[in-house]
Amino acid sequence: MNNIYTSKSPHLDLHGETLATLDYLVLSFIKDNVKMGNKYIAIIHGWNSTILKKRVYELLKTNKNVLSYYIDIHNIGQTIVELDV
């Protein structure tokens, strides 16, 4: 089943990434999507990667462009982010 957020909205897949590159990728992705006026984005961190997910959530929590974020109920390996555009 295709999820609306990954099939129709911008998404960032972090599979295979390290913590060293994570901050840059996530923050750049958010910044770019705010500039483009995208209200919702998806960040794919994987369901078994608690280290990546934890760092993504730390970045989302402190980013002024993020209104809310939550685990996708159809895919626990991704987080849906609502941006302040």
C-alpha positions in Angstrom: 0.0 0.0 0.0 1.4 3.4 -1.0 1.3 6.0 1.6 0.2 9.5 0.6 3.2 11.0 2.3 5.9 9.0 0.5 4.1 8.7 -2.8 2.9 12.3 -3.2 4.9 14.5 -0.8 8.6 15.2 -0.5 10.5 12.6 1.5 14.0 12.1 2.8 15.2 8.5 3.1 17.9 8.1 5.7 18.6 4.4 5.3 22.4 3.9 5.2 23.2 7.3 6.6 25.4 8.0 9.6 24.9 10.4 12.5 27.8 12.4 11.0 25.7 13.3 7.9 22.2 13.3 9.5 22.1 16.8 10.8 23.0 18.4 7.5 20.6 16.2 5.5 17.6 16.8 7.8 18.1 20.5 8.3 18.7 21.1 4.6 15.7 19.1 3.7 13.5 21.1 6.1 14.9 24.4 4.9 14.4 23.6 1.2 10.8 22.5 1.7 10.0 25.6 3.7 11.3 27.7 0.8 9.2 25.6 -1.7 6.1 26.0 0.5 5.6 22.4 1.2 3.4 22.0 4.3 4.0 18.2 4.9 7.2 16.1 4.4 8.2 12.6 5.4 11.5 11.6 6.9 12.2 7.9 6.6 14.4 6.7 9.4 13.6 3.0 9.5 11.7 1.1 12.1 14.7 -0.6 13.6 17.1 2.4 13.8 16.4 4.0 17.1 19.6 6.0 17.0 18.7 7.8 13.8 15.1 8.3 14.9 16.2 9.7 18.2 18.5 12.3 16.5 15.9 13.2 13.9 13.4 13.9 16.7 16.0 16.0 18.6 16.4 18.1 15.4 12.7 18.4 14.8 12.0 19.4 18.4 14.3 22.4 18.2 13.6 23.5 14.6 11.5 26.7 14.5 10.1 25.7 11.1 8.5 22.5 12.5 4.9 22.8 13.8 4.4 19.1 14.6 5.7 15.6 13.8 4.5 12.1 14.4 5.1 8.5 13.4 3.1 7.5 10.4 0.4 5.0 11.5 0.8 3.1 8.2 4.6 2.9 8.4 6.4 3.1 11.7 9.7 3.6 9.9 8.8 7.1 8.9 7.9 10.4 10.6 5.4 12.9 9.1 6.5 16.5 9.6 4.2 19.6 9.4 6.1 22.7 8.5 5.3 26.3 9.2 5.1 27.7 5.7 
